[in-house]
Amino acid sequence: MSRPPAVPDVAGAGDGDAGPDSGAAPAAPPGAPATGTAEGRHGNGGLAGRAKHRGRASGDTRFEAVLENLRTRIRGLEFAEDLPGAAEGAAARSDVLHQLEDFVLPRVRRPDTPLLVAVAGSTGAGKSTLVNSLVGEQVTTTGVRRPTTNSPVLACHPDDVDWFSEASFLPTLPRVRQQGLAMPGKDGMLVLAASESMPKGVALLDTPDVDSAVAAHHEFAAKFLDAADLWVFVTTSRRYADARVWEFLQVARDRDTSMAVVLSRVPERGRQQLLDHFGAMLEANGLGGASRFTIPETDQIAGERFTSNVADPIRFYLADVAGDLVQRARVSRRTFIGVIDSFRERVPELARQVEVQVEVAQRLEASVRSAYGEAADEISEALEDGSLLRGNLLARWHDIAASGELMRTLRLRGKRKAKAAEAAAPRIEALQEAVRGGLEALVVAAAQRAADRVVESWEQVPGGARLAEAYAGDGADGFPARVRTAVAEWQDTVASMITADGATKRSVAKFVTFDKEAFTLVLIIELLGFPRLDDARRGSGPSPQRLLKGLFGAESLRSIGAAARDDLRGRIGGLLSAEKGRFTDALAAAGLPGEDDAVQLYQATYNLEIAR
């Protein structure tokens, strides 16, 4: 990239356009204090004033620590796929993180980082031919395969090649060192081409096409551009108005990236009209200060390089940048500070996408709490108002109570009691089973309604249906069995309460025998809200309450009843909590970010501003 001494120094020459930093005062050398308050096109943050930040950052461990903290916060972020904010958040996360790791932090840690010039642009624009011409030898391949290959080539001086190893530059990207004649690498692999023709401290990168037919190439190209100090963007006279071209150019504008623009394959006929229109588009998009160069439509290519001097203005421009330490620092600092400035908006935007997902998580969690809270209320109300004992179950109770068998089982002694218990056993067992079945049906139905409400609510959220389908049915088939076990264990617990209660034993001591099952059944019927009616007057037999009052002391009855009710509520609450947990586990597995994540991002942005 050396420049013939006979050619006068005209940085940024090309159709008479100014260089990228025209109108701005020269920047101080790296690390030197800035003088004056240059007011260029950057307004208050003139390049001289802005340059001091880069020099300060390079040796400021506090600034590096703040950037490291920001990187840690961003790396720890997760977004739940398919839910609102996921795609936008993941893209913003990747965008900021890659530029932190691939561009900002390496330049803060090492002030002597080589200047990386990325040659990017449209398919068929002649980027590879231009790179070979700028280097002075063939380092990259050209031709029809370029739109379908994804192996960028980086040309640098042999003394700099180690800096671009995995340890320092894009560590996750595999690479191969070029030996001899330029050869393409495999897709996704960086080819390192060491050349004595390259000046020390400067590297040229031939990137994938930004408008390639392969979508993955766009992201790959963007990754390299994010790691570059200077963009040389190449487009053609036929493609310069394409939307994809301007998407990349506008990114450079928004980040104040140092940039030169090359319009290639320009025909002689209508040349000025094309240049005027392209220039007007640059001006309209805030890129009027970019250096502009033109490559005419030519067939003067040999050995995959231009044979004439068509690329000389670009080569001279880059030689000036490479050869002048002040200008090199100014180009690098401008891009560096532009990136840091862009974090003022890009990091809060990332935080806003986190907040979108936090709001989604809160909405989904609220629907779960609401649905299962309603289920608990439904069950509690059914247990208190006696609705569980309506219909068939109540008829069974009246049948056994009116027959007198239950009373005889509780009061008779000796052989007469045994015979009465044997005669009453089928009816008592049937009633016990009916009570168990009624409780099971009550809990299972309420839980199913809650699950249905959650699924319906989740399906109203974009992407929520996937969560509902993946997790709502997980373990649901075993729920009725778990309910049955819980109810049976509760019945056993009530029986144990009766036999363990000393007051109860004293109150029934006058009886020779004590039928625990019958006694337990009467108490459970009472606990389940038996209607407070004087059924004896209607020929239905005594109510559970009347039977119990005749056998228990009032204090003992209240104590056992309260403990049994609390135990039943606890078991039902545990069952519902486990069902609710299937949905909350689904949310946890989805990887939704937390509210603290957004707060920490805003704090990291503030800390970055303070550290500057």
C-alpha positions as CSV (number, residue, x, y, z in Angstrom):
1,M,0.0,0.0,0.0
2,S,3.1,2.2,-0.3
3,R,2.7,5.5,-2.2
4,P,5.1,6.8,-4.9
5,P,7.0,9.8,-3.6
6,A,6.4,11.8,-6.8
7,V,2.6,11.9,-6.1
8,P,1.5,14.8,-4.0
9,D,-0.2,14.1,-0.7
10,V,-3.9,14.5,-1.1
11,A,-5.7,12.5,1.6
12,G,-9.2,11.5,0.6
13,A,-8.8,12.5,-3.1
14,G,-11.4,11.2,-5.4
15,D,-13.5,13.3,-7.7
16,G,-12.5,16.4,-5.7
17,D,-14.3,15.3,-2.4
18,A,-13.0,16.0,1.0
19,G,-11.6,13.5,3.5
20,P,-13.8,12.0,6.3
21,D,-12.6,14.5,8.8
22,S,-12.6,17.6,6.7
23,G,-13.5,20.7,8.7
24,A,-12.3,19.3,12.0
25,A,-9.1,20.3,13.9
26,P,-6.3,17.7,13.9
27,A,-6.4,15.3,16.8
28,A,-3.6,15.0,19.4
29,P,-1.3,11.9,19.2
30,P,-2.4,8.9,21.3
31,G,-2.4,9.7,25.0
32,A,-1.5,13.4,24.5
33,P,-3.8,16.0,26.1
34,A,-6.1,17.7,23.6
35,T,-5.7,21.4,22.9
36,G,-8.5,23.8,21.9
37,T,-12.2,22.9,21.4
38,A,-12.5,22.0,17.8
39,E,-16.0,22.5,16.5
40,G,-16.3,20.4,13.4
41,R,-19.3,18.6,12.2
42,H,-19.6,16.9,15.6
43,G,-20.6,20.1,17.3
44,N,-19.6,20.4,20.9
45,G,-17.7,17.1,20.9
46,G,-15.1,18.2,18.3
47,L,-12.5,15.6,17.3
48,A,-9.7,17.2,19.3
49,G,-11.8,17.1,22.4
50,R,-13.2,13.7,21.6
51,A,-9.7,12.3,20.9
52,K,-8.6,12.8,24.5
53,H,-11.2,10.2,25.5
54,R,-9.6,7.5,23.4
55,G,-6.2,8.4,24.7
56,R,-7.5,8.4,28.3
57,A,-9.4,5.2,27.8
58,S,-6.4,3.3,26.6
59,G,-4.7,3.7,29.9
60,D,-7.6,4.1,32.3
61,T,-8.2,0.9,34.2
62,R,-11.4,2.3,35.7
63,F,-12.8,2.9,32.2
64,E,-11.8,-0.7,31.2
65,A,-13.5,-2.0,34.4
66,V,-16.7,-0.2,33.6
67,L,-16.7,-1.7,30.1
68,E,-15.9,-5.1,31.5
69,N,-18.9,-4.8,33.8
70,L,-21.1,-3.7,30.9
71,R,-20.0,-6.7,28.9
72,T,-20.7,-9.1,31.9
73,R,-24.2,-7.7,32.3
74,I,-24.9,-8.1,28.6
75,R,-23.4,-11.6,28.3
76,G,-25.6,-12.7,31.2
77,L,-28.8,-11.7,29.5
78,E,-31.3,-14.3,28.2
79,F,-34.4,-13.7,26.0
80,A,-37.2,-16.2,25.8
81,E,-37.6,-17.2,22.1
82,D,-40.8,-16.3,20.2
83,L,-42.1,-14.0,23.0
84,P,-42.4,-10.3,22.4
85,G,-39.1,-8.5,22.5
86,A,-37.1,-11.7,22.0
87,A,-35.9,-11.2,18.4
88,E,-35.2,-7.5,18.9
89,G,-33.5,-8.1,22.3
90,A,-31.3,-10.9,21.0
91,A,-30.2,-8.8,18.0
92,A,-29.5,-5.8,20.2
93,R,-27.6,-8.0,22.7
94,S,-25.5,-9.6,19.9
95,D,-24.8,-6.2,18.3
96,V,-23.6,-4.5,21.4
97,L,-21.7,-7.5,22.8
98,H,-19.8,-8.2,19.6
99,Q,-18.7,-4.6,19.3
100,L,-17.6,-4.5,22.9
101,E,-15.6,-7.7,22.6
102,D,-14.3,-7.3,19.1
103,F,-13.6,-3.6,18.8
104,V,-13.9,-1.5,22.0
105,L,-12.1,-3.7,24.7
106,P,-9.2,-4.7,22.5
107,R,-8.4,-1.0,21.7
108,V,-8.7,0.0,25.4
109,R,-6.4,-2.8,26.5
110,R,-3.8,-2.2,23.7
111,P,-3.2,1.3,22.4
112,D,-1.0,-0.2,19.7
113,T,-3.8,-2.1,18.0
114,P,-3.3,-2.2,14.2
115,L,-5.7,0.0,12.3
116,L,-8.3,-2.4,10.6
117,V,-9.7,-1.2,7.3
118,A,-12.8,-3.2,6.2
119,V,-13.6,-3.3,2.5
120,A,-17.3,-4.0,2.3
121,G,-20.1,-3.6,-0.1
122,S,-22.4,-5.0,-2.8
123,T,-22.1,-8.3,-4.7
124,G,-20.1,-7.9,-7.8
125,A,-18.7,-4.5,-6.8
126,G,-15.1,-5.6,-7.3
127,K,-14.1,-5.6,-3.6
128,S,-11.6,-8.4,-3.9
129,T,-10.0,-6.9,-7.0
130,L,-9.7,-3.6,-5.2
131,V,-8.1,-5.3,-2.1
132,N,-5.5,-7.1,-4.3
133,S,-4.8,-3.8,-6.1
134,L,-4.4,-1.9,-2.8
135,V,-2.1,-4.5,-1.4
136,G,-0.1,-4.8,-4.6
137,E,-0.4,-8.6,-4.9
138,Q,-3.0,-11.2,-4.9
139,V,-4.2,-12.0,-1.4
140,T,-7.8,-12.8,-2.1
141,T,-9.8,-14.6,-4.8
142,T,-12.3,-13.0,-7.1
143,G,-14.9,-14.3,-9.5
144,V,-18.3,-15.8,-9.6
145,R,-17.9,-17.7,-6.4
146,R,-17.7,-14.6,-4.3
147,P,-21.4,-14.2,-3.7
148,T,-21.7,-17.7,-2.4
149,T,-18.5,-17.9,-0.2
150,N,-18.2,-16.8,3.3
151,S,-14.5,-16.8,3.9
152,P,-13.2,-13.3,4.4
153,V,-9.5,-12.5,3.9
154,L,-7.4,-10.2,6.1
155,A,-4.2,-8.9,4.7
156,C,-1.5,-7.4,7.0
157,H,2.2,-7.1,7.5
158,P,3.9,-10.3,8.8
159,D,4.8,-8.5,12.0
160,D,1.1,-7.9,12.8
161,V,-0.3,-11.3,11.9
162,D,0.0,-12.6,15.5
163,W,-2.2,-9.8,16.7
164,F,-5.1,-11.2,14.5
165,S,-4.8,-14.6,16.1
166,E,-7.7,-16.1,18.0
167,A,-6.3,-14.8,21.3
168,S,-6.8,-11.1,20.3
169,F,-9.2,-10.7,17.4
170,L,-12.7,-12.3,17.0
171,P,-11.7,-15.2,19.3
172,T,-14.7,-17.4,18.3
173,L,-13.9,-17.3,14.6
174,P,-11.7,-20.1,13.2
175,R,-9.0,-19.0,10.9
176,V,-6.2,-20.3,8.7
177,R,-3.0,-18.7,7.6
178,Q,-2.5,-18.3,3.9
179,Q,0.5,-20.0,2.4
180,G,1.6,-18.9,-1.1
181,L,-1.0,-18.1,-3.7
182,A,-4.3,-16.7,-2.4
183,M,-6.7,-19.6,-1.7
184,P,-10.2,-19.3,-0.4
185,G,-11.0,-20.7,3.1
186,K,-13.9,-22.7,4.2
187,D,-17.2,-21.0,4.9
188,G,-17.1,-19.2,8.2
189,M,-13.3,-19.2,8.4
190,L,-11.0,-16.1,8.3
191,V,-8.0,-16.3,6.0
192,L,-4.9,-14.5,7.3
193,A,-2.7,-13.3,4.5
194,A,0.7,-11.9,5.6
195,S,2.2,-9.6,3.0
196,E,5.4,-7.5,3.0
197,S,3.5,-5.1,0.8
198,M,1.3,-4.0,3.7
199,P,2.6,-1.3,6.0
200,K,3.0,-2.2,9.7
201,G,0.1,-1.3,11.9
202,V,-2.6,-1.4,9.2
203,A,-4.7,-4.4,8.0
204,L,-7.1,-4.7,5.0
205,L,-10.1,-7.0,5.4
206,D,-12.1,-8.3,2.4
207,T,-15.5,-9.0,3.9
208,P,-18.5,-11.0,2.6
209,D,-21.1,-9.2,0.5
210,V,-23.6,-7.2,2.5
211,D,-26.4,-8.1,0.0
212,S,-25.4,-11.7,-0.5
213,A,-28.2,-14.2,-1.4
214,V,-27.2,-16.0,1.8
215,A,-28.7,-14.3,4.9
216,A,-26.0,-15.5,7.2
217,H,-23.4,-13.6,5.2
218,H,-25.1,-10.3,6.1
219,E,-24.5,-11.0,9.8
220,F,-21.0,-12.1,9.1
221,A,-20.2,-8.9,7.2
222,A,-21.8,-6.8,10.0
223,K,-19.6,-8.6,12.6
224,F,-16.4,-7.6,10.7
225,L,-17.6,-4.1,10.1
226,D,-18.3,-3.7,13.9
227,A,-14.6,-4.7,14.5
228,A,-13.1,-2.2,12.0
229,D,-11.7,1.3,12.5
230,L,-12.3,2.4,8.9
231,W,-14.9,1.3,6.4
232,V,-14.2,1.4,2.6
233,F,-17.7,0.8,1.3
234,V,-17.8,-0.3,-2.3
235,T,-21.0,-0.3,-4.4
236,T,-21.8,-0.2,-8.1
237,S,-23.5,2.3,-10.4
238,R,-26.3,-0.2,-10.7
239,R,-26.7,-1.1,-7.0
240,Y,-25.9,2.0,-5.0
241,A,-29.6,2.7,-4.5
242,D,-30.4,-0.7,-3.0
243,A,-31.9,-0.7,0.4
244,R,-29.4,-3.1,1.9
245,V,-26.5,-0.8,0.9
246,W,-28.1,2.1,2.8
247,E,-28.9,0.0,5.8
248,F,-25.1,-0.5,6.3
249,L,-24.3,3.1,5.4
250,Q,-26.8,4.4,7.9
251,V,-25.2,2.3,10.6
252,A,-21.9,3.9,9.9
253,R,-23.6,7.3,10.0
254,D,-25.3,6.7,13.3
255,R,-22.1,5.5,14.9
256,D,-20.0,8.2,13.3
257,T,-17.7,5.6,11.8
258,S,-14.7,6.8,9.7
259,M,-15.6,5.9,6.2
260,A,-14.8,6.2,2.5
261,V,-17.3,5.4,-0.2
262,V,-16.3,3.9,-3.6
263,L,-18.7,3.9,-6.5
264,S,-17.4,1.3,-9.0
265,R,-18.3,0.1,-12.5
266,V,-19.2,3.7,-13.5
267,P,-19.8,4.0,-17.2
268,E,-18.4,6.9,-19.1
269,R,-21.8,7.8,-20.5
270,G,-23.9,9.5,-17.9
271,R,-21.0,9.5,-15.4
272,Q,-21.6,12.9,-14.0
273,Q,-25.3,12.4,-13.6
274,L,-24.6,9.2,-11.6
275,L,-22.1,10.9,-9.4
276,D,-24.4,13.8,-8.7
277,H,-27.3,11.5,-7.8
278,F,-25.1,9.3,-5.6
279,G,-23.7,12.4,-3.9
280,A,-27.2,13.8,-3.3
281,M,-28.2,10.5,-1.6
282,L,-25.1,10.6,0.6
283,E,-25.9,14.2,1.6
284,A,-29.6,13.4,2.2
285,N,-28.6,10.5,4.5
286,G,-26.1,12.5,6.5
287,L,-23.0,11.1,4.9
288,G,-21.9,14.1,2.9
289,G,-18.5,14.2,4.7
290,A,-17.4,10.8,3.7
291,S,-14.5,10.5,1.2
292,R,-15.7,9.5,-2.2
293,F,-14.0,7.6,-4.9
294,T,-14.9,6.4,-8.4
295,I,-13.8,3.3,-10.3
296,P,-14.8,3.5,-14.0
297,E,-16.2,0.5,-15.8
298,T,-13.1,-1.2,-17.1
299,D,-11.8,-4.5,-18.3
300,Q,-8.2,-3.6,-17.4
301,I,-7.8,-6.4,-14.9
302,A,-4.9,-8.9,-14.8
303,G,-3.9,-11.3,-12.1
304,E,-7.1,-10.4,-10.2
305,R,-5.8,-6.8,-10.0
306,F,-6.5,-3.6,-11.9
307,T,-3.7,-3.0,-14.4
308,S,-4.2,0.7,-14.7
309,N,-4.1,3.4,-12.1
310,V,-7.9,3.3,-11.4
311,A,-7.4,2.3,-7.8
312,D,-4.5,4.8,-7.1
313,P,-6.7,7.5,-5.4
314,I,-8.0,5.0,-2.9
315,R,-4.5,3.6,-2.4
316,F,-3.0,7.0,-1.8
317,Y,-5.8,7.9,0.6
318,L,-5.2,4.8,2.7
319,A,-1.4,5.3,2.4
320,D,-1.8,8.7,3.9
321,V,-3.9,7.3,6.8
322,A,-1.4,4.5,7.4
323,G,1.7,6.7,7.2
324,D,0.6,9.6,9.3
325,L,0.3,8.6,13.0
326,V,-1.8,11.7,13.8
327,Q,-4.3,10.9,11.0
328,R,-4.3,7.2,11.8
329,A,-5.1,8.0,15.5
330,R,-7.8,10.5,14.4
331,V,-9.5,7.9,12.1
332,S,-9.4,5.3,14.8
333,R,-10.5,7.6,17.6
334,R,-13.4,8.9,15.6
335,T,-14.8,5.4,15.1
336,F,-14.0,4.4,18.7
337,I,-15.7,7.4,20.2
338,G,-18.6,7.0,17.8
339,V,-19.2,3.5,19.1
340,I,-19.0,4.6,22.7
341,D,-21.4,7.5,21.9
342,S,-23.8,5.0,20.3
343,F,-24.0,3.0,23.5
344,R,-25.9,5.9,25.0
345,E,-28.8,4.7,22.9
346,R,-28.0,1.1,22.1
347,V,-27.7,-0.1,25.7
348,P,-30.9,1.6,26.9
349,E,-32.6,0.2,23.8
350,L,-31.4,-3.2,24.9
351,A,-32.7,-2.5,28.4
352,R,-36.1,-1.6,26.9
353,Q,-36.3,-4.9,25.1
354,V,-35.5,-6.6,28.5
355,E,-38.4,-4.6,30.0
356,V,-40.7,-5.8,27.2
357,Q,-39.9,-9.4,28.2
358,V,-40.2,-8.6,31.9
359,E,-43.7,-7.2,31.3
360,V,-44.6,-10.4,29.4
361,A,-43.3,-12.5,32.2
362,Q,-45.3,-10.5,34.7
363,R,-48.4,-10.9,32.6
364,L,-48.0,-14.6,32.3
365,E,-47.2,-15.0,36.0
366,A,-50.2,-12.9,36.9
367,S,-52.5,-15.1,34.9
368,V,-51.2,-18.2,36.7
369,R,-51.6,-16.6,40.1
370,S,-55.1,-15.5,39.3
371,A,-56.3,-18.8,37.8
372,Y,-55.0,-20.9,40.7
373,G,-56.2,-18.3,43.3
374,E,-59.7,-18.6,41.8
375,A,-59.4,-22.4,42.0
376,A,-58.5,-22.3,45.6
377,D,-61.4,-19.9,46.3
378,E,-63.8,-22.2,44.4
379,I,-62.8,-25.2,46.5
380,S,-62.9,-23.3,49.8
381,E,-66.4,-22.0,49.0
382,A,-67.6,-25.5,48.1
383,L,-66.3,-26.9,51.3
384,E,-67.8,-24.2,53.5
385,D,-71.3,-23.9,51.9
386,G,-71.9,-27.7,51.8
387,S,-72.4,-27.8,48.1
388,L,-70.1,-30.9,48.0
389,L,-72.7,-32.8,50.0
390,R,-75.6,-32.1,47.6
391,G,-77.2,-34.8,45.4
392,N,-76.1,-38.4,45.6
393,L,-73.7,-38.0,48.5
394,L,-76.3,-36.3,50.7
395,A,-78.8,-39.0,49.8
396,R,-76.4,-41.7,50.9
397,W,-75.9,-39.9,54.2
398,H,-79.7,-39.6,54.8
399,D,-80.1,-43.3,53.9
400,I,-77.5,-44.5,56.4
401,A,-78.4,-42.0,59.1
402,A,-82.2,-42.7,58.9
403,S,-81.6,-46.4,59.1
404,G,-80.1,-46.1,62.5
405,E,-77.2,-48.4,61.6
406,L,-74.7,-45.6,62.1
407,M,-76.0,-44.8,65.5
408,R,-76.0,-48.4,66.6
409,T,-72.5,-48.8,65.4
410,L,-71.4,-45.9,67.5
411,R,-73.3,-46.8,70.7
412,L,-73.7,-50.6,71.0
413,R,-71.4,-52.9,72.9
414,G,-69.9,-56.3,72.6
415,K,-71.3,-58.8,70.1
416,R,-74.3,-56.6,69.3
417,K,-72.0,-53.8,68.3
418,A,-69.9,-56.2,66.2
419,K,-73.0,-57.4,64.3
420,A,-74.2,-53.9,63.8
421,A,-70.8,-52.8,62.5
422,E,-70.7,-55.7,60.1
423,A,-74.2,-54.9,58.8
424,A,-73.4,-51.2,58.4
425,A,-70.0,-51.7,56.9
426,P,-71.0,-51.8,53.2
427,R,-73.0,-48.6,53.5
428,I,-70.3,-46.9,55.5
429,E,-67.6,-47.9,53.0
430,A,-69.8,-46.7,50.1
431,L,-70.3,-43.4,51.9
432,Q,-66.6,-43.1,52.6
433,E,-65.8,-43.8,48.9
434,A,-68.5,-41.2,47.8
435,V,-66.9,-38.6,50.1
436,R,-63.5,-39.4,48.7
437,G,-64.7,-39.3,45.2
438,G,-66.6,-36.0,45.7
439,L,-63.5,-34.3,47.1
440,E,-61.3,-35.7,44.3
441,A,-63.8,-34.5,41.7
442,L,-64.0,-31.0,43.3
443,V,-60.2,-30.5,43.3
444,V,-59.5,-32.0,39.9
445,A,-62.3,-30.0,38.2
446,A,-61.1,-26.7,39.8
447,A,-57.5,-27.4,38.8
448,Q,-58.5,-28.2,35.3
449,R,-60.5,-25.0,35.0
450,A,-57.4,-23.1,36.3
451,A,-55.2,-24.7,33.7
452,D,-57.6,-24.0,31.0
453,R,-57.7,-20.3,32.0
454,V,-53.9,-20.1,32.1
455,V,-53.6,-21.7,28.6
456,E,-56.3,-19.4,27.2
457,S,-54.5,-16.3,28.7
458,W,-51.1,-17.4,27.5
459,E,-52.3,-18.0,24.0
460,Q,-53.3,-14.4,23.8
461,V,-49.6,-13.5,24.1
462,P,-47.6,-13.9,20.9
463,G,-45.4,-17.0,21.4
464,G,-47.3,-18.0,24.6
465,A,-49.0,-20.9,22.9
466,R,-45.7,-22.6,22.5
467,L,-45.1,-22.4,26.2
468,A,-48.6,-23.7,27.0
469,E,-48.2,-26.6,24.6
470,A,-44.8,-27.6,25.8
471,Y,-45.5,-27.5,29.5
472,A,-49.2,-27.2,30.4
473,G,-49.8,-30.9,29.9
474,D,-46.6,-32.0,31.5
475,G,-47.5,-34.2,34.5
476,A,-51.3,-33.4,34.2
477,D,-52.2,-37.1,33.6
478,G,-51.0,-38.0,37.1
479,F,-52.9,-35.3,38.9
480,P,-56.1,-37.2,39.7
481,A,-54.0,-40.0,41.2
482,R,-52.1,-37.5,43.4
483,V,-55.4,-36.0,44.5
484,R,-56.8,-39.4,45.4
485,T,-53.8,-40.2,47.4
486,A,-53.9,-36.8,49.2
487,V,-57.6,-37.2,50.1
488,A,-57.1,-40.8,51.4
489,E,-54.2,-39.6,53.5
490,W,-56.3,-36.8,54.9
491,Q,-59.0,-39.2,55.9
492,D,-56.4,-41.3,57.7
493,T,-55.1,-38.2,59.4
494,V,-58.6,-37.3,60.7
495,A,-58.9,-40.8,62.1
496,S,-55.6,-40.5,63.8
497,M,-56.6,-37.1,65.3
498,I,-59.7,-38.8,66.9
499,T,-57.8,-41.7,68.4
500,A,-54.9,-39.5,69.6
501,D,-57.1,-36.8,71.3
502,G,-57.2,-37.4,75.0
503,A,-60.3,-35.4,75.5
504,T,-62.1,-37.6,72.9
505,K,-61.0,-40.7,74.7
506,R,-62.4,-39.4,78.0
507,S,-65.7,-38.3,76.4
508,V,-66.3,-41.8,75.0
509,A,-64.9,-43.8,77.8
510,K,-68.4,-45.0,78.8
511,F,-68.5,-47.1,75.6
512,V,-66.8,-50.4,75.7
513,T,-65.8,-50.2,72.0
514,F,-65.0,-47.3,69.8
515,D,-65.6,-47.6,66.0
516,K,-62.9,-45.3,64.6
517,E,-64.1,-45.6,60.9
518,A,-67.7,-44.7,61.7
519,F,-66.6,-41.9,64.0
520,T,-64.2,-40.5,61.4
521,L,-66.9,-40.6,58.8
522,V,-69.4,-38.6,60.9
523,L,-66.7,-36.0,61.6
524,I,-65.7,-35.7,57.9
525,I,-69.4,-35.2,56.9
526,E,-69.6,-32.4,59.4
527,L,-66.3,-30.9,58.2
528,L,-67.5,-30.8,54.6
529,G,-70.3,-28.4,55.5
530,F,-73.3,-30.6,56.1
531,P,-76.4,-28.4,55.7
532,R,-77.4,-27.0,59.1
533,L,-80.9,-28.5,59.1
534,D,-82.9,-30.3,61.7
535,D,-83.1,-33.4,59.5
536,A,-84.4,-35.5,62.3
537,R,-87.8,-33.7,62.2
538,R,-88.0,-34.6,58.5
539,G,-87.4,-38.3,59.1
540,S,-83.9,-38.2,57.7
541,G,-82.1,-39.3,60.8
542,P,-79.8,-37.2,63.0
543,S,-77.3,-34.7,61.5
544,P,-73.6,-35.3,62.0
545,Q,-73.5,-32.3,64.3
546,R,-76.1,-33.8,66.6
547,L,-74.3,-37.2,66.7
548,L,-71.0,-35.5,67.4
549,K,-72.3,-33.3,70.2
550,G,-73.6,-36.4,71.9
551,L,-70.1,-38.0,71.8
552,F,-67.6,-35.1,72.0
553,G,-67.0,-32.3,74.4
554,A,-67.5,-28.9,72.7
555,E,-63.9,-27.9,73.1
556,S,-62.5,-31.2,71.8
557,L,-64.8,-31.0,68.8
558,R,-63.7,-27.5,67.9
559,S,-60.0,-28.4,68.3
560,I,-60.2,-31.5,66.1
561,G,-62.4,-29.8,63.5
562,A,-60.1,-26.8,63.2
563,A,-57.0,-29.0,62.8
564,A,-58.7,-31.3,60.3
565,R,-59.9,-28.3,58.2
566,D,-56.4,-26.8,58.2
567,D,-54.8,-30.1,57.2
568,L,-57.3,-30.4,54.3
569,R,-56.6,-26.8,53.1
570,G,-52.9,-27.4,53.3
571,R,-53.1,-30.6,51.2
572,I,-55.3,-29.0,48.6
573,G,-53.0,-25.9,48.6
574,G,-50.0,-28.1,48.0
575,L,-51.8,-29.9,45.1
576,L,-52.7,-26.6,43.5
577,S,-49.2,-25.2,44.1
578,A,-47.7,-28.1,42.3
579,E,-50.0,-27.6,39.4
580,K,-49.2,-23.9,39.3
581,G,-45.6,-24.8,39.5
582,R,-45.8,-26.6,36.1
583,F,-46.5,-23.2,34.6
584,T,-44.0,-21.2,36.6
585,D,-41.4,-23.8,35.8
586,A,-42.3,-23.3,32.1
587,L,-41.6,-19.6,32.5
588,A,-38.3,-20.2,34.3
589,A,-37.2,-22.7,31.6
590,A,-38.1,-20.2,28.9
591,G,-35.2,-18.0,30.0
592,L,-37.0,-14.7,30.5
593,P,-34.9,-11.9,31.9
594,G,-35.6,-10.3,35.2
595,E,-36.4,-6.7,36.2
596,D,-33.0,-6.3,37.8
597,D,-31.3,-7.0,34.4
598,A,-32.9,-3.8,32.9
599,V,-31.9,-1.8,36.0
600,Q,-28.3,-3.0,35.8
601,L,-28.1,-2.1,32.1
602,Y,-29.3,1.5,32.8
603,Q,-26.8,1.7,35.7
604,A,-24.0,0.4,33.5
605,T,-24.9,3.1,30.9
606,Y,-24.7,5.7,33.6
607,N,-21.4,4.4,34.9
608,L,-20.0,4.5,31.4
609,E,-20.9,8.1,31.0
610,I,-19.3,8.9,34.4
611,A,-16.1,7.0,33.5
612,R,-15.6,8.9,30.3
